[in-house]
Amino acid sequence: MASNPFFEPSGLPAGLPPFADIRDEHYEPAFERGMSEHLVAVARVAEDPEPPTFENTIEALETAAPLLTRVAAAFFTVSGADGRPPIRELEERMAPRLAAHEDAIHLNSRLFARIEAVHAAREELDDVSRYLVERYHSEFVLAGAALEPARKDELRVLNERLSELTTRFDANLVADTNALALHLTDASEVSGLEPDELSAARAAAAERGLDGWLITLVLPTGQPALARLDRSDVRARLLAASLARGSRGGEHDNRELLLEIVRLRARRARLLGFPNHAAAVLADETARTPEAVSAMLDRLAPAAARNARGEAEALTARLHAETGATGTLAAADWAWAAERERAARFDLDSSLLRPYLEADRVLRAGVFEAARRLYGLRFTERPDLVGYHEDVRIFEVADEQQVLGLYLLDLYTRDTKRGGAWMNSLVDRAGLLGQEQAVVVNNLNVPKPGPGEPTLLTLDSTETLFHEFGHALHGLFAATRHPKTAGTNVPRDFVEFPSQVNEMWVLWPEILASYARQVETGEPMPSDVADRLRDARRFGEGFSTTEYLAAAVLDQAWHRLSVEEADTVTDVAAFEAAALDAAGLAVPGVPPRYSSAYFAHVFAGGYSAAYYAYIWSEVLDADTVAWFEEHGGALRENGDRFRRLVLGVGGSKDPLEAYREFRGRDAAIEPLLERRGLS
């Protein structure tokens, strides 16, 4: 292991990990040495005989874990995007060890005493340093630093067990998602799919040694193919497979795992002095309390459910007219009927849009072009640099003054990748560490077509690419002195704001005209089609808002349980049904965006008690879109202002204060209500 590539800082541009040299066997010894070095550095801070100061305590902690930071960033990027069996096995082994390591830092009494001393004298510091101290103090308190020794021991046990359970939940979900992919062998079963979708499904089947077609599952309940598959029985099988993930018995069933997670989180919250897990999480978010979250969700739910029921009436009539069927609209038929209703109302056929959404052109002439107009960015592909998988593309990103870093795009789905779409950072721009450039990664799960076939996106996946790139911009722009405030290190209910703002450019006239060109002829999308797309923007908002709010309500319902209440819940499906009914969101035909057994955001990711963050951030987003519209749209001066006052500050100041400085006031909710059809 003397030649372990993690043991020295990367010599590649922007500190990109040397993936060409990294082998699976390098991770574990790098983790071990990294944790050991980190503990030594922390002990040096805790035992420092000098009086505590910002420099010898807070900044010393900021520089204490270079090796551990390097290996963790690379490993968790790979485990999410290319989690082969050796990586998954190591992740399960490392999860409790890393949890114990975090506790060794946060529960160090001498270290916390020094942080408290710096915190007590924080008014003597400049604004940025004071805010960092407050974040450190809050983090340590919420991690249990102020507990009595016996309670700290109990907390350590809970944290290790929770890390094991959440890691296993994710592994189960990946395995069951792969196992439940819909295998079809009769051509009539795939009738309605587009040629590129058929190509991708055939390639997915061939990769597993199967004949016919394989429709792989995306993370949310709704599957894209439901809008196009002609046969209602096949649609029903596909939705049933999606809903069954993690809850059909056997080794990959997640129900008992999630019940134990809920119970342990409730116990941990009580240890920390909170009535429930949601209260503990929200104490460090901009929302502050579960009551504030509930007030928003309760305000939106009735109107969303009303709109969804109105849509159901129209779609039921459409289904009957198109098929001669009778009866109510099934959930599996909703997307199919919605496509035909959209076509009738707006003369829009989504299948005819796909040839105008070729992935590379969307990326270069859409996503990158918007960033060029707004921020003056240039993108240069770097085929000489190696990613963690052959599908990863790497681009150098620069503005007029400097190279900002590297952008990695991992577009395609595969069996080793977890579902959904996400951004993560490999390197943050932190001046204290001498890191002047960032390395950011976007992952999507677009089906990969057969050799020689173009990758055609749906409008939804186009929006997802713009969304995730908004996170990437945040990571590239946020250059601060301290690692803890660099990049996207902001509260969870603010982190989605920049990404949601970036979605506005998908249908912005100049940007759409730049990228929406027919894949074979290069002809631009007809202007009347573009106009109809914008006119149809609010179509289906009743469904989409209701399915989202249902998931957010489930997250809050699970995590607002007290210890005693959590111990009484034994039936996951019954709990879900009761929670949705109580919220007025039990709308026939509209299942939650995520059911509990495959709700990876909250039972395997970082969004527990915080899935509300998307709609919370969307208040800021919709208000910001209104500001751009008032000030002329995709203009450089507008982008520069947004970059300087919001994106560029990272987590170095209160995010709502940063927003007020940008907007000149607090955000208004009216633009969100108008966008969602809830006003």
N, C-alpha and C positions, 0 to 999 in steps of 0.2 A: 504493500500500500504506500510505499514511499513515493510512488509516481501517481498517487491519487490526484486527479485534476482539480479537485476541490480544495486541496491544501494550500494552493496559492491563488491569489486573485487572477481572474481571467485577463489575458492579454489581448483579447479580441475587442473590436470596436464596441464602445459603450458598456463593456463588461459582460457581453453576451456569454453565457455559459458555454464551454467548449464541448458541445453535445457530440461532436465527432469522436471525442476521446473518452466520453463518460460511458461506463458500463454499469450494469445493474449492481454488480458487487462493490462499486465505489460508494454507493449511498450510505450504507449502514456504518462503515467505519468513519465516514465524514460526519455523520450525525453524532456518533459517539465522541469524537474528538471535539466537534463543535460545542456540544453540551458541556464537556469537561472544561474547555477554555472559557466558556461563558460563565460557569460557576466560579472559576478562579477570579475572573475579572470582577464579578459581582461581589465576591468576598473582599476583594481589595477596596471596593467602594464602601462596603458596609463597615469595614474595620479601619477605615482611614482615621488616623488620630487628629487630623485637622478638622476644625469646625465645618459643618456642612455648608456648601455654597452651591449655586447653580452650576458652576463649572465642574467642581469635583464630585458632584452627586448626579445631577440630571444629565449633563453632557457626557459625563463618564459612562453612565448607563447607555446612552445613545450609541456609543462606540464599542460596546462590550462584547458583541456577538458577530463579528464579521464572517467567520466560517459557517456558523450555524445559519445565518441569514442566507448565505450563498447556496448551501445545500438544500435548505427548506424551500427556497423559491424555485429551484430547478426540479426538485422531487415532486412537489405538489402540482406543478405545471404538468409534469409527465403523468402522474397518477390520475389526474382528471382527464387528460386528453389521450393517453395511450397506456391505460392501466392493464398491462399484460399480467398473467398470473404471478410472476416473481415480484412485480411492483405492488400488486394488491396484497400479497402475503406480507411483504415488508411493511406496507402501510398499516396493516392490522397489528403487527408486532410493535411498530413505533408509536402508534396512537397513545397507549397508556404511558409509555415512557416520556413522550413529549408533554403530556398533561402533567406528569409528576415533575418534570423539569420546570414547567411554568409555575407550578405551585412552590417549588424551591426558591424561585425568585420572589414571587408575590407575597409569600408567607414568611419571608425573612424579617424578623422583628427589628433587628438593628438597621437594616436597610430602610425599612419603613419609617423608623424614627428619624433618620436623616432626611427623607422626603418630607415628612411632616414639618421638620424644622425649616426647610427651604420654603415650603408652602406657607408657613406662618409669616415669613418675611417677604412674601412675593410682591407686595406693593412697592418694594424698592426696585423692582425689575422693569424693563421695558415691556411694552404690550405683548409682543410675540413671546418673549421668555415667560412672562406671567401666565399666559394662556397655556403654554406647554406644561408648566408646573401644575396648573389646575387639572390638566388632562392626566398627568401622571398620578396625582393624588387620588382623583376619582377612580382611575383604573385599579389602583392598589386597594382602595377601600372596597370597591365592588368585587374584587377578587378575594376578599377575606382577610386582608392584612391586619385589620383592627380586632380580629377575633381572639378569644382566649385560646391557649395551646390545645386543649382537648377538642375544641370546636374546629380548630385548624386540621387536626388529625382526621376528624370526621369528613371535613371538606375534601381533603386529599383523596380519600376513598371514593367519595361521590364523583369527583372529577375524573379519576382514572376509569371508573366504570362507565361513565357517560361517554368518554372518548372511545371506548371499545364498542359501545352500542351504536353510536352515530356512524362509526366507520363500517360496522357490519351492515347497518341499514343501507348505506350507499352501495356496498358490494352486492347485497341481495338485490337491490333495485336494478343495477346494471345487468346482473345475470338473468333476472326474470324478464327484463325488457328485451333482452336478446332472445330468450326462450319463447316469448309470446309473439314474436314477429310473425305476420300472417303469410303462410306459404300457400300459394295458389298455383294450380296446374292446368286449369281449364281457361281457354282464351276468353270465354264469356265472363269469367269472374273478374277480369281486369278491364272489361269494356268501360270506356269513358276516360281512362288514363291517357295522358299525352305521350307522344313518342319518347320524349326524354325521360319521363317518369317510368315508362315501360323498360327503357334501356337501363335505368338505375336499378329497378326491381329485378331485372334479369341478371345484372352484374352482382347484386347482393346475393341472389340465390346461388349463382355459380361459385361465389367465394366460399360458400358453405357446402359445396358439392351437391347442390340440389337442382332438379329440373324446374322449369317454369319460372315463377316470379316470387320474390320475397318482399313484402312491404314491411319495412322496419318501423319501429315506433319512435315518435318524438316524445319528449318529457311531458308536455301538458296532456290533459284528457283528450282534447280535440285533435284528431289526426288529419293532416292536410288532404289525404286521399279521400276523405269522407265527402268532400265537395264535388268529386268527379266520378267516383265509382257508380256505374249505372244500376247495378243490382242491389236492391235493398237488403237482401239476405247477407251479402258480402259486407255491406256497410255495417250491419248489425254485428257481424263476427269481428270486424275490426275494432269497433267501439268496445265490445265486450272484452277483447284482449287488452285494450288500453286500461279499462276500469279494473281488470283483474290483477294488475301488477301488485305484487307484495301482499296479496290477500286471498290466495287460493290454496292455502295449506302447503305442506312440504318444507324443504330446507330453506327456501327463499321467502317465506312468509314474514312480513314485517310487523304484523299487528301486535304481537307480544313485545317485540322490541320497542315499538313506539309507546306502548303503555308504560313500560318500565322507564323509558326516557322521560315521559311526562311526570311520573311519580318522583323520580330522582331530581328533576329540575325544580319541582315544587319544594322538595326537602332542602335543596341547596339554597333556594330563595329564602326559606324560613331561617336557615342558619345565618344568612346575611342580613336578616332583619326586615324582610319584605313579605307581604302577604301571599305573593305568588311570583312565578317566574317572569310574567309580563311586567310587573312593577319593577323588578330588578333590572331587566333589560332596558326599559324605557327611561329609567333614571338618568341614563347617559346619552339619550337621544334628544333630538330637538322637540319631540312631542312631550317628553317628560313623564306623562302618566298614562295608564291604560284608559282612564276616563276621557282624556282628550282624544285618544284614538277612537274610542267608541262613539264619542259625540260626532265625529266626522262620518264614520261608517253608518251610524244610525240615520244621519241626515241624507245620505246618498242612497241607501238601500231601497226605501219605498218607491222612489221614482224610477230607479233602475229596474226593479222587479215589474213595475207597472208597464214600462216600455217593453220589457222582454215578453210579457203576456200579450201586448198589442202586436208585437212582431210575430208571435206564435199564431195568432189568428190569420194574419196575412200569409204566412208560410204554409199553414194547413190548407188554405184555399189553393195556393199554388201547387202543393203536392197533389191534391185531389184533381186539379185541372190537368196536370202533366201526366199523371199515372192512372187516373181512374180509381185510386185507392179511396177508402173511407176510413173514418175513425180519427183519432187524435194524432198529432205529430210526434213521432218518436225522436228521442235524442239523436239516434244514429242518422236520421233523415234531415235534421235541421240544416246542416251546412249545404247539403245537396239542394234542398228547396231554396235556401237563401241565395245560392248562386243563380238559380233561375229567376228568382224574384228581382235580384239586382239587374240581371240582363234585361228583364222586362221593363223595369222602372227607368233605368239609365242607359239602356242599349249597350251594356257592358258584359262581355264574356271574358271571365278571368283567364280561360285557357288561351284566348287570343292575345292576352297581354304578355304571356311568358316569352314568346320569341323576341320581345322588346327588352327583356331583362336578362341579358347574357351576363354572367357573373363578373368576368374580368372587366367588361365595359362599365358595369354598375360601380365596380370598385374604383377604376381609374377616372372615368368621366363623370361619376356621380359623387361618391364618398370623398375621393381625393380632390375633385374639382371644387366641391363646396368648401373644403378646408383651404384650398388655394385662394379662393375669392375672399373668404372671411379673415384668414390669418396669414396669408402669404406663404403657405407651406409648399415645399417641393418634396417629391417622393421618388427615390431611385431604388429600383429593385437590386438586391445584392445576391445573385446566385452563387457567389463565392463563399457565402456564409451558410452554415449548416444548422438546421433546426433539429428538434427532437424526433421528428418523423418526416418521411419523404414528402408528405403533403404540405408541409409548412413552407410558406413563402416569407421572405424577409425583405423589408424595405428600410432604407435610410431616410430619415425625416429631418428636414432642415427648414429654417426660415431665412430671411435675408442676412441675419447676423451670425447664425451659428447652426451647427448640427445639434438637434434636440435629442436624437437617439434612434432607436430601431423599433419598427412595428412588425410584429409577426402575425400572420393570418393563417389559421388552420380551419379551413372551410368545411371539410367533408366529414360525414358520419362514418363510424366504424364500430365494430363490436367492442373494442377496447376503450371507447370514449364514453363518458357519462353523457346523459341527455341534456338538452337545453343549449343555451348560448351564454357565454360569459367572457369577461375580460380579467386578466390578472397581470401583475407586474413581476418581472424578473429582476429589474433594477430600478430604483427610484432616484430622482435627482435631489441628492442631499449634500449640500455644500460642506457640512462638517466631516463627511466621509470622503470628500474629494470626488464625488460622483456628479459630474456635470451633465451627463446624458442618461436618458431612461431607456429601458427595454420593456415594451408592453406587448401583450398577447391577446388576440381575439380568437375565440373558438365558436364555431357554429356547427350545426349538424345537418348540412345539406346533402341529400343523396348524391353519390358520385356516379355520373353516367358511364356508359361503356367507352372503350378506347375510341378516340376520334370524335366523340359526340360533344356538343357544347353543353356547358352547365347553365341551365336556364333557371332563374329564380322565380319564386312566386312574389307577389307584392308584399306578403307578410315577411318572407325571408329577406327581401330588400330592406324593409323597415328594420328588421333585426340587425342587419349589417350596419346600417346607419346608427342604430341605437348603441351597439357595442363599440363602434368607433368613437362615439361621444365619450364613453369611458376612457378609451385610448387617448383621446385628446387631453382629458383631465390628467391622466398619468404623464403625458409628455410635457404638458405646460407647467404643472405644479412643481416648481423648483424652490425649495425652502432650505434653510440651514440644517434642520433636524430631520432625521429619518422618520420619526413618529408623525410628522406633519406633512411629509412629502407625498406626492402623487395623489391617490384617491383615499388617503387615510383621513376620512371625514366621517361624521355620524352616518349610520346605516340609512336613516330616513332622509338624508341629503344626497347620498352618493348616486342615487338614480336620477337626480335632477339634470346634470349635464348631458347624460345619455339621452334622456327624453327630449331635451331641447334639440339635440342633433337630428331627431326624427323629422323635424319640421321641414328639412330640406328635401325629403323624398319627393314630395309633390310640388315643391317650389318651382314656378314656371321655368326659370332660366336653367335650374339644375336638372329638372326632368328632361327638358329639351336636349341637354347635353348628353345624357346617358341612355335615354330610352330610344334605341334604334334597332330596327329589325336585324336579327342576327345574320341572315343570309344576304340581304340586299343593302344594309346600312341605311335604309330609309328611316327618317325620324317618325316617331309615333305621331299620328295625325293630331292636329291641335284640338279637334273636337273631341277625340277620345281622352286627351289629357284634361280637357274641361269637364267631361263627364266623370272622370276619376275624382276630381276635386269636389264635384257636386255630390258624389256618392260617399264622401268621406264619413258622414255620420250614419250611413246605413249600417244596421246591425249593432249599434252601440248599446241597445238594451241587452242583447245577449252578452256582448263582451264585457260590459260593466258588471252585469250580474254574476257571470262566472268568476270574474276576478274578485269581486266583493265576497262571494261565497268562500273562496279560498282564504281571503284575509280574515273573515269571521271565524273560520275553523281554526286558524292559527291562534287567534286571540282566545277562542273558547278553550282550547287545550291548555293554553299557558296562563289563563286566569284562574285555574283550579287551585284551591288550597291543598295542603297535604291530605286532609281528610277527604275532600271531594275527589281528588285524583285516585285515592285508594279504592273508591267505590266503583270506578268505571272499569267495566270488563268487556263491553261489547263496542267495538270501534264504530261499526256501521250505525248502531242505534244512537251513539253519542253524536255522530255527524248529522244524522237526520234531525235530532232534537235541536242542535245548535242552529241549523239552517232554518228550521221552522220558526224558532224563537226570533230570528233576525228578519223574518219575512222574505227569505231568499230561497225557499223551497219551491222553485218554479219548475213545473213539469217540462222536461226536455232540455233543461239547462243544468247539467252537472257542474260541480265546482271545477275550476281550472286544474286543480290538483286535489285528488282524494288523499286522505291521510297516509295510506300505506305506500304511496309514491310521491309524497310531498317532500322532495329532497331539500328544497330551500330551508325548511324548518326542522327537519329531523336528521339531516346530514350536512347541511350547509350553515351559513352564518346569519340566516334570517329568522331564527326562532323568535316569536313574539314581534317580529318586525316585517312581516310580509305586507303590512299596510303601507310600507315605505314607498311603494310605487305610486299609489294614489296621493299620498301625502306630498311626495316630491312633485307630482303632476300639477298641484296647485301653483307651485313656483314655475314649473315648466310652461303651463298655459299662459300665465301672466307674462312670462318672458317672451313667448311667441308673440303676444299682443304688442310688447315693446318693440320687437324687431319689425313687425308690420307697421307700427306707427312711425318708425325711423328709416323706412326704405328697404328693409330686407337684408339680402346677402351682400352688404357693403363692408368694405375693409374697416372703416372707422367703427362700425357696429361690432364686428368681430374682435377688434383690438380692445374695445371697452369691456366686452364680456370676458376676454382672456385675462386682461389686467386685473379686473375687480373680482372675478369669480373663479375661473379655472386656474389662474396662476397662483392663487394664494394657498391652494391645497387646504390642509387642516391647520394652518397657522393662526387662524382667528375664528371667532364664532361664525358659523356659516350663515346664520340669519342676519348677522350684522353685515357680512359681506354682501348678502343679497340686497339689503336696504341701501347700501352704498351704491350698488349697481342700478337699482330701480328707482331710488329716491323715496321709497316708502315700503311698507310691508306688502306682501303679495295679496292680491284680491282673489277671492274664490270664484267670482262670476265667470271669468274666461273658461275655467274648468267645467262649470255647470253648463255653459253654452256648448262647449266642445262635445261633451258626453250626452247632450240632449236632456239634461236634468234640470234646466232652469224653469 
